[in-house]
Amino acid sequence: MATNNKKSNVTLKVIPLGGLDGIGKNMTAFECGDDMVLVDAGLMFPDDNQPGIDLVLPDYTYVLENEHKLRGIIITHGHEDHTGALPYLLQDLNNKVPIFSSKLTLGFIEGKLSEFRIRAPKFREVKGGSHVNLGCFSIEFFSTTHSIPGALGVFLKTPAGTVVHTGDFKLDQTPIDGVTPDYGALAKFGKQGVDLLMSDSTNATVPGFTKSEAEVGPSILHAIKNAKGRVFVASFSSHIHRLQQICDAAKKCNRKIVVTGRSMLTNTRVARELGYLKVDENDLLDAFEINGIPEDKLVVMCTGSQGEPLSALSRMANGEHKTLSIHEGDTVIISATPVPGNEKAVQQVVNSLAKLGCDVYDKSRALVHVSGHASQEELKLMLALTKPSYFMPVHGEAVHLRAHAALGQKMGVPAKNIFVIDNGDSLEMRDGIVKRGRSVESGVVYVDGLRIGDTDPIVLRDRQKLASDGMVTVVAMLDMKRKKIGDLEFSGRGVSFPIDDQFSADASAAIQRAIEKGKFNFSSSGTDAIRKAVRDALSNYIWNNNRTRPMIIPVVMEV
Amino acid sequence: MATNNKKSNVTLKVIPLGGLDGIGKNMTAFECGDDMVLVDAGLMFPDDNQPGIDLVLPDYTYVLENEHKLRGIIITHGHEDHTGALPYLLQDLNNKVPIFSSKLTLGFIEGKLSEFRIRAPKFREVKGGSHVNLGCFSIEFFSTTHSIPGALGVFLKTPAGTVVHTGDFKLDQTPIDGVTPDYGALAKFGKQGVDLLMSDSTNATVPGFTKSEAEVGPSILHAIKNAKGRVFVASFSSHIHRLQQICDAAKKCNRKIVVTGRSMLTNTRVARELGYLKVDENDLLDAFEINGIPEDKLVVMCTGSQGEPLSALSRMANGEHKTLSIHEGDTVIISATPVPGNEKAVQQVVNSLAKLGCDVYDKSRALVHVSGHASQEELKLMLALTKPSYFMPVHGEAVHLRAHAALGQKMGVPAKNIFVIDNGDSLEMRDGIVKRGRSVESGVVYVDGLRIGDTDPIVLRDRQKLASDGMVTVVAMLDMKRKKIGDLEFSGRGVSFPIDDQFSADASAAIQRAIEKGKFNFSSSGTDAIRKAVRDALSNYIWNNNRTRPMIIPVVMEV
């Protein structure tokens, strides 16, 4: 099962820099001698434990350290967890490295790069069946199906052995654009010999076969047909096949289509220009043109399927949208599933809509959404087609990677040949034999305003503390001559007790007592101890009276 | 369908004070002439929009204002969303009002009240079939089934008409304790005439019939049988029927049972003392007695099914538990479903367990949990049995209440007789005829440390702002004589840029420039304007350099 053209003195290093600790920031470096290619450069959205963080990137120090080897960046598809780190990475690489991807993916990336003022990126359009040589890498792309058109997997041939990286995929036999997964190519790779398979684990705990995207269309059509008023459909704006089905259903019901939401407007424009979304110009209306159109002749295609408070759907539901507002009698279809962590936000939007008197469809009521990721039977089929000697589950949380590893064993890959590793760990392949390699610098990099990278974990802990308990500032004037504390000034935010004259008097008294008792050294060398004593005395005073411990910011000034 | 013993000059007011804006803080006042009874007194747990809040209570001002009428408090069952406001309410009522509930519910309440040092509450134990007269209310209790034993519904007869309040229920034909829902009583009420039905809406969007609790037992037994090492089962500690089935399964597998987690220890003790949980003393071990017991002879029953970071399960998974730690080869069963908002926390625990090499069972893998609430077919059966003239869906979010209202219409209740109302709205019944009444004071009351009630919405907004952007304090000494600002002192928390000498120098310069330009009035009456100018100058300086807007706390002191 090993490859033909291997040389025993060459090692291929496979280094996942992201994507193995959750769904997000996918990035894998493949390094062989003096050549390196990168597969994907994605971001992750911050969660509740990362308050105030804008974006999370993989730490790609290793890529920058080996910049001289980097021959190209392959992007498997246009989702942000595969593309979102690209603007940052390209800036660090001075935009020198070519990017290989499908036409639609490059179209989406182009828009994003222009927001970062990155001009003339070195785009290299490829498609399923394309071959590219990058240093000692011979790369063949293959078509897959996913919740975005133009999704590709890669077959990497190197002197040390071969790798199939699936990208994100499902095996949809009836994709909307007719571009089926390339089973022939996968079978061919299997025959040629796949040393290592890296495969999408997102749905590895889900039994069965993921339903085809084509099954969503009839449900949406049915809902639109039954609607008496306007229909609002919220969906991911990159899910062009979904949008196509919404447009087709609207057309069948003689309804015009209004598009709203920034990314929905951008992505539908790009997809139409590139020929991925087919909708008649005459069937589209601008949001400000709808006056006079009967309510049962409209479908509004919008962002907001994740309950984002600033999205078009939330704003229309709350009466905060410029041109449209949702009202009683409207039908709303949430054509998506909440990303983990967004459940409550989505439910809040659904409740607002229910209160308005809308008829709301979500996944629990009708088949208005299907997953874009392969379930267990598809994952097994991928293993059966490629027949890998070694297997590394990728793209998932710990529980997904392990469930996928178990499937690998079921499919005959020996347990010792299955690698469930962490970001920054590496595999080394030599003569088609794969072993664990050394780890490289890895981790997460936070984007927080203009700052990229050095957000201290303490900052995040402080933010969580501030959120749960608020803060009180105390300014103490140290009278160094008389060796006592003068007037104290208090100021608080996010605390539920009032900081009024009574508080100031009582807290001052408590602090003065503590300072008198402590016999402090009133000199410049003693101010740290005094500052600490002020903080502790105030914290205890507040605890005794309110049973809360806000963050105390003591400022001591010498006079 | 109206009642027999009605007098046309009497009005029954039905006033839900909580429970209609989500799952939580259930409380309804029934007021008839000079008599009032309260059904349930629950709390709600805070969500992401209420950072730092400990608990949320319904605003029960109306109850206190009518304290002289209050004849009794009925608690339908022992879940905190039905009992948790009771300690606060009883304190406000000086513990004078009798509490009617089942033995187990009173047992759970007693423990909670003793934590609040509320002694000798006026407990009145009732059960299905009990009759109680409270002023002009003639009340009959009926047994239901729910995810806790001893759940009751109530049939309230008044001179103005009759009401059935279901409490939380499902229609479990094979409950673990053999106490089936009292269909006979419900049919009898239906025959006597139910003017108003108030029914649990939690699962009103779920088609079909909720599975019986008895179906969970075999799945848990199967998982324990197949386990090679220890088995940890996390569940709600009040779910005594679930715990019974876990204990029975452990017994069948010749495994001893260890109980851990504070509420799990308390509730199993109470339930055993009161005869609700039947487990042989010899089969129970203390956590510190397990040395020497083979791993395949142990089942640990623990809290933590919601991913709570301080729960037994999380601590055992993280190696922070006093006596137990989970390791490779252990089996963990999450015998619960995440409460909305807890999905991500639960998933994080599942991932930690997967990383340890545990075999994790959750609802998606096996039938290790079923809901305690009625699905659509059961809700329809409740409507069919009670045949109400009027219907008010209760206990649910907006989307649930509306879905339940739609079921009511399907079952023949005219749309105009169905009331989907808000907390604090009221219904008025006279001669069995129900109309909308006037609204009363209502809303939410926050418990934040020792403070109850007056947490300002601004406090919560400030906490969210602090969490997302952090804060910077600036202390400015105003030299009133020279009419200028002296040294500035900066201090920050939760900001990702360093507050170092460079920052202090540059920010000071920016502030000084703004003050010089502003030509401020350096007198006591001018300090507010100077404070604002300092804040704005610092905020702009930080925005220009970092593109973030932390909260600025300016303190100006005159010297």
Interface residues (C-beta under 8 A of the other chain):
Chain A: D47 D48 P51 G52 T205 V206 P340 G341 E343 K344 Q347 V350 N351 S352 L353 A354 K355 V360 S364 R365 E397 A398 V399 L401 R402 Y446 D448 G449 L450 R451 D454 T455 D456 V459 L460 D462 R463 Q464 L466 A467 S468 D469 G470 M471 T473 V475 M477 E489 S491 R493 G494 V495 S496 F497 N545 N546 R547 T548 M551 I553 V555 M557 V559
Chain B: D47 D48 P51 G52 T205 V206 P340 G341 E343 K344 Q347 V350 N351 S352 L353 A354 K355 V360 S364 R365 E397 A398 V399 L401 R402 Y446 D448 G449 L450 R451 D454 T455 D456 V459 L460 D462 R463 Q464 L466 A467 S468 D469 G470 M471 T473 V475 M477 E489 S491 R493 G494 V495 S496 F497 N545 N546 R547 T548 M551 I553 V555 M557 V559
